[in-house]
Every structure is written in structure tokens, then in C-alpha cells.
Amino acid sequence: MPKDIIINSTVNEVRVAILDGGSVSEIYVERARNKGIVGNIYKGKVVKVLPGMQSAFVDVGLPKACFLHVADVYVEDAELFSLLEDRVVDVIDETEVKSNKNDNIYVPIEDLIREGQEITVQIAKEPIGQKGARITTHLTIPGRHLVLMPTYDHIGVSRKIENEEERERLKNILTEIKPAGIGLIARTVCEGSNIDDLKADLDYLMRLWNKTSDLAKKTSAPSLLYEDLDLIYRTLRDYTNEDVKKIIVDNKSELLKIKEFVREFLPNAHLKIELYEGELPIFDYYNIEIELNRLTDRRVWLKSGGYIVIDQAEALTVIDVNTGKYVGKRNFEETILKTNIEAAKEIAWQLRLRNIGGIIIVDFIDMERDEHKEKVLKTLEDELANDRAKASVVNISPLGLYEITRKRVQESLTKILTEPCPYCEGRGVVKSKITICYDIMRELRRIAPYFTKKSIMVEAHPDIVDMILSYERESIDDIELMYNISVEIKSNETYHLEHYEVVPY
């Protein structure tokens, strides 16, 4: 299907949506206050080495020290490097993967780096939740056609290029043009490209790397050596292919920059670049704003009348499937199958749209027949295959729970757009009014014996006061009589529903 890239650009916020056949398939938001740092290269200082965790923390100038695991440490020593070269190499979700042949073989991190040492590192994952960024010393610089790996001598071709003859042709070209000691990966967009295109991209990447490495020699840690492109230009670099037909932007200044970028870096791309000048905001005109607003909803309705519920924790997302209003037309098993298949498609789309990563557990409606389970699994796997991020079903538990993993390098869109509720402090629930009412009565009974012949003030939210006066007046009278005290009830509209004060006066 033809794709369009819609860009809403303001001074402090940029939003990019990708329309696939007129429907929103992906949305990205970048704000000046919390600009993404994945891909940035820093010169950092090792502040702590933890042999027990085989990891280290490195100061690169960010608010929190970054986490470096031993598997992500590059070493120049040939003998040490030979022990590490079979570890996983996975560059921007596209490359071939070498699996570790012996997970028990590793060089201890204390033999590779030391506290106080200055090293060049790259951000692999954004800071998420309370965790600092994850970093690697296996540096990668992506271009339009190629990914340069200055610290890893390797040739690879994107797994999404499936034609074996084309893969072999690209490998031969990379072998011919590759500088000594430098690694290259052919990206998906490389398919059909000639040697001149790849050489031009390589020259550009080598200029970037030479500038970065020269800066690393001149500066002391912590310092930024290389900053990846802004959201708009990353999108153009990584997403524009033969399917993308049009780019529409609502900022004239940005339009001129986009045209210049396309002329320089995407000369063979046949793109229409248009300025949106409509009265409605651009995301409203293309019905993107309404989809964006739905991304904060827990419940997502399916066309049939069923629905899914999405609950996100820091390291885990749980999705529950329900039939809802859908009652079917034939029999119960067919109703369940149709709901689950529809839910599988919606789940894959929501994971991509919300940029949910990590471990995802899906509780589909129970199915009795094995062929129905296979249909749902096949649907889910087919839909996940369309995801740019690496996503797969890794396990189905004995209880029928589907375990999905999706590569996560930054916070989900929901986390970017929202913050924990100050009212419930992110729990998603507050104590019921009657529970708070009983808490107050217990507190009264707890302190009343110590304040005989005195008065006690109860101050609470108006809703709580109403409930006490309506349902607990008799209990208040009993406490006053039993302990010879006077209880005054006062409402305070500024109080949190759960907050109350019980104090003598």
C-alpha cells in the first residue's frame, strides 16, 4: 500500500505519523525538553566496575550514569577479541545475527576496563523508568544504504532482503568497497542499489566517523562526540522507500530543510514534498489526532464489539482479550475464534503504534480446538512480521498465555504522553469512600482514650464528610459518649480524597 509521512513541526515539539493506505500505522513524538539520545556517541568515564554483575556504570554527562554490560565491551587486543567476536551483533534491528557459540566463555569485565578510564560509547537504549541509558562500545553509524561499524570488522546484509542472489551481490560489493578493519551492513533499502550509491553513502559515513574519532582524541570525558539526526530526518533516512509517495509538513522552514535533505541524501527517491496550509491543524485534518488521543486508553474496542485491555508496567505489558458486546451468529467456538483473530491483528498494530517493548503477555479467550489456536498464532506471527522492530512470539504457556518480546530502545508513546496520576500515584485506583470512612472511625477510636473531656477535629474531603454524616452518625455518637469527648466534622475541598486529619484541639 502507498504510504504518506505527515509531519507536525513546532518550536518545542515534532510529531511524525506514517499513514499506510490512509490509516495510521506509526506515530513518533520528540520534544525539545526530552529529545531522544539513542545513537548518540559520547566520550565517557567509568565510575564503577561491578564484577559480580559483569557490568559497569559510565558517566557521559547525562543525569544518570549509563549501564554497560560485558557483552557490549569492545577490545582491540586480538586474543581477548577472539573470545568475544561470537557474541550477538544486532544493529538497528536489521542485520544478520551471530549467536554466541559458548555462553560460558567471556572475558571478565574487570580485565577489560577499570574505574576512571575514559572510553567511547554509544547509547543503545534510552533511560527507561528509573534506569539509566544502556550503552555499548560496539559503535554504529547508520546512513541511507549502509550502517558503518567502525569497531567491528564484519559484513552483513539485512535479513529483510530475502533473495539469495541479491544478498550475495551486495556482500560482494561490500567486500570490494569496505575499508580495512571497518564493518558494513547493507540496509533493506539497499536492494537493487548499484556500487556508486553504496560508495557515496560509505564516503559520507567515513567523513562522519573521522570527525567523531578526531573529536574523541581532543576532548575529555564526559562529552558528546556525535549526535544522531532529529526525528524528522531519522524518519526520512530510515523509512523512505518505494512505498512512500508523499511527505506533507505544516512548517515552511522545515519544508525547505526537508527538500535540501532529500536532494542531498535521497536523490533517487521519487517523493512529493508538500506544505500543508489548511485551516485545521494537520493532525486533525488527517484524523491522526483522534488516534493519538486513544493511545492513552486502557480499553481498545474491536470492530466486532469485543475489546482488549492493555496494562503497562515498567518491565511487562499485559493484554487481556474479551468478547464484550460480540455474541456471534453461529456457535460459541466460532465467536471466540473470530474475536481472538481480530484481537491478534489489533494487538500487533497497538504494539507498533504505542511503541510498546519488552515482554508482552497476551491472554486470549480460551480455545478448545487446536486448529483454532494455530490460526490465532499464525495471525499474530504474520502481523508481527510487519513490524520494523524485532518482535516475535517466544512461548505459549500451559495456561494458554502468549508471550511476545518486542525490542525496546526507548519509552513507549503512552509513557511519553502521560505521567503517573498525582491523585492515585500511578496505582490506577484510590481507596473507596467507605474504606476511608472506616479508617477515620478506627483512628478516632485509637486516639480518643487519650483525650477525655476534650474535642477532636476530623477534617476530610467533602465526599467523605457527607458519607460520615449520612452513615456513621450513630458511631460518632457512641464514641463521644464512651470516651466523654466532642467530635467535630469539617470538610476541606482542597484535600485529596484519601487524605484526612484527626487531631485534638
GIWO-V192957 format. One record per residue. PSI is psi in radians with two decimals (none if undefined). OMEGA is omega in whole degrees, -180 to 180 (* if undefined). Layout:
psi->{PSI;PSI}
omega->{OMEGA;OMEGA}
This chain:
psi->{2.54;2.49;2.55;2.54;2.09;2.22;2.15;1.90;2.16;-3.14;-0.77;-0.05;2.41;2.30;2.31;2.25;2.48;2.10;2.20;1.82;0.52;-0.22;2.54;2.16;-0.52;2.53;2.37;2.45;2.31;2.25;2.60;-0.58;-0.47;1.00;2.46;2.54;0.00;2.32;-0.33;2.51;2.30;2.72;2.08;2.94;2.29;2.09;-0.40;2.36;2.25;1.59;-0.61;-0.49;-0.03;0.89;3.02;2.83;2.36;2.30;2.04;0.15;0.07;2.88;-0.58;2.54;2.59;2.65;2.24;2.07;2.69;-0.60;-0.30;0.24;2.14;2.42;2.51;-0.44;2.17;-0.72;-0.76;-0.69;-0.59;-0.45;-0.38;-0.29;-0.25;0.02;2.87;2.32;1.98;1.80;2.11;0.71;0.25;-0.30;2.97;2.71;2.28;2.15;2.64;2.17;-0.47;1.72;-0.26;-0.16;2.08;2.74;2.16;2.44;-0.50;-0.30;-0.16;-0.72;2.82;2.76;2.39;-0.21;2.48;2.23;2.72;2.19;2.86;2.49;2.12;-0.57;2.43;2.71;2.27;2.18;-2.22;0.01;2.49;3.05;2.62;2.40;2.92;2.69;-0.01;1.59;2.52;2.40;1.90;2.44;-2.86;-0.85;-0.52;2.82;2.14;2.30;1.52;-0.29;0.19;1.93;1.68;2.55;2.31;2.87;2.42;2.38;-0.32;-0.20;1.84;-0.39;2.08;-0.66;-0.72;-0.68;-0.77;-0.69;-0.79;-0.68;-0.69;-0.71;-0.76;-0.70;-0.65;-0.68;-0.17;2.22;2.69;2.35;0.07;2.46;2.63;2.46;2.29;2.12;2.94;-0.67;-0.20;-0.41;2.11;-0.09;2.64;3.02;-0.57;-0.71;-0.76;-0.64;-0.76;-0.73;-0.71;-0.73;-0.76;-0.78;-0.66;-0.63;-0.76;-0.80;-0.72;-0.71;-0.73;-0.80;-0.62;-0.73;-0.64;-0.57;-0.47;-0.44;2.80;2.78;2.62;2.48;2.63;2.21;-0.64;2.30;2.23;2.89;2.74;2.92;-0.80;-0.82;-0.49;-0.73;-0.79;-0.74;-0.76;-0.39;-0.40;2.05;-2.91;-0.31;-0.44;2.09;-0.46;2.48;2.18;2.16;2.57;0.22;2.06;-0.70;-0.74;-0.60;-0.81;-0.69;-0.68;-0.76;-0.72;-0.72;-0.78;-0.73;-0.68;-0.73;-0.34;0.95;-0.42;0.02;2.22;1.48;2.48;2.15;2.01;2.62;2.19;2.18;0.37;2.87;-0.68;2.57;2.54;-0.67;-0.49;-0.74;-0.69;0.26;0.56;-0.62;-0.70;-0.62;-0.67;-0.72;-0.51;-0.28;-0.25;-0.05;2.43;-0.69;2.26;2.08;2.48;2.77;-0.54;-0.31;-0.19;3.13;2.82;2.64;2.20;2.09;2.11;2.23;-3.10;-0.71;0.04;2.45;2.32;2.29;2.21;2.40;2.33;2.63;-0.45;-2.18;-0.16;2.14;-0.08;3.06;-0.34;-1.52;3.00;-0.73;-0.70;-0.64;-0.80;-0.78;-0.82;-0.71;-0.77;-0.69;-0.75;-0.69;-0.68;-0.74;-0.76;-0.68;-0.83;-0.69;-0.72;-0.66;-0.73;-0.78;-0.73;-0.13;0.84;2.23;-3.12;-2.51;2.27;2.19;2.20;2.19;1.58;2.85;2.39;2.34;2.38;-0.67;2.35;-0.63;-0.55;-0.70;-0.69;-0.69;-0.75;-0.77;-0.77;-0.72;-0.79;-0.78;-0.71;-0.72;-0.66;-0.45;-0.37;-0.06;2.35;-0.64;2.59;2.04;2.42;2.73;2.06;-0.28;2.59;2.05;2.87;-0.40;0.05;0.25;2.29;2.17;2.11;2.49;2.44;2.28;2.29;2.13;-0.15;3.02;2.63;2.81;-0.62;-0.74;-0.57;-0.69;-0.27;3.02;2.79;2.42;2.17;-0.27;-0.81;0.02;0.67;0.02;-0.48;-0.11;2.76;2.82;2.51;2.75;-0.70;-0.59;-0.76;-0.68;-0.81;-0.59;-0.75;-0.75;-0.67;-0.69;-0.68;-0.85;-0.52;-0.69;-0.32;-0.71;-0.39;-0.07;0.73;2.46;0.39;3.11;2.57;2.27;2.27;2.04;2.23;3.08;2.55;-0.64;-0.64;-0.72;-0.76;-0.72;-0.69;-0.82;-0.49;-0.66;-0.28;0.30;-0.68;-0.67;-0.66;-0.77;-0.73;-0.74;-0.75;-0.74;-0.74;-0.72;0.09;0.90;2.96;2.27;2.16;2.31;2.19;2.38;2.61;1.91;-0.33;-0.17;2.50;2.58;-0.62;-0.18;2.41;2.80;2.32;1.77;2.51;2.70;none}
omega->{177;-179;175;175;-178;-175;174;-173;174;-175;-172;-177;174;178;-179;177;176;178;179;-177;179;179;-180;178;179;177;178;180;176;-178;-177;-176;179;-179;180;-179;178;-179;179;179;-177;164;-175;178;179;-178;179;174;-177;-179;-178;178;-175;-178;179;174;-173;177;177;180;177;-179;179;176;-177;-176;179;179;-177;-179;-178;-180;177;177;-178;-179;-172;-178;179;-177;-179;179;-175;-167;178;180;-174;173;-176;-173;178;169;-173;-165;169;-179;172;180;179;-177;-179;-176;-179;179;174;174;-179;-175;179;176;-177;-179;-179;178;-178;-179;176;-178;177;-175;179;179;179;178;177;169;-178;-178;180;-176;174;-180;172;-176;178;173;173;-172;176;176;-177;172;180;-176;-172;168;179;178;-173;-178;-176;-176;-172;175;179;178;180;179;-179;171;-170;-179;-175;179;179;178;-179;179;-180;178;179;179;-180;178;-178;-173;-173;174;-179;176;-178;177;179;174;174;-179;-177;-177;180;-174;179;-178;179;-175;-180;178;-178;177;180;179;180;179;179;-179;179;177;178;-177;179;178;-180;-178;176;179;-180;-179;-173;-173;177;-179;-5;179;177;-179;-177;179;-180;-177;173;-176;-177;-173;170;180;179;-179;-171;-171;-175;174;-176;180;-179;-175;-170;172;-178;-176;-176;-179;-175;179;179;179;-179;178;179;179;179;179;-179;179;-176;-172;-179;-174;-178;-180;-179;-174;169;-180;-172;173;178;-178;-179;180;177;171;-172;-180;175;-177;-178;177;179;-177;-179;177;179;180;180;-176;177;-180;174;-175;178;-177;175;-177;-177;-175;173;179;173;178;-177;177;-178;168;-176;-175;-174;174;-180;-180;-179;-179;-180;179;177;-177;-174;-179;176;-178;-177;-180;-173;-178;179;177;179;-179;-179;179;-179;179;178;179;180;179;-179;-180;179;180;180;177;180;-177;-179;-178;179;180;-179;-179;178;178;-179;177;176;175;-176;178;-178;-172;-178;-179;176;177;180;179;180;179;180;178;-179;-179;179;-180;178;179;179;-176;176;176;-180;-178;-179;173;-174;-176;169;-174;176;179;177;177;-179;180;-178;170;177;-176;-178;177;179;179;176;-179;178;180;179;-175;-175;172;-179;180;180;-178;-179;179;175;-180;-178;178;170;177;178;-178;-178;177;179;178;179;176;-180;-180;178;179;177;-179;-178;-174;-175;-178;-177;-176;178;-179;176;179;177;180;172;180;-175;177;-178;-180;180;178;178;-178;179;-178;-178;-171;-174;-179;-180;178;178;179;180;-180;180;-178;-176;-173;178;178;175;-179;177;-179;-177;179;179;-176;-179;-176;166;-179;-176;-175;176;176;175;-172;175;177;*}
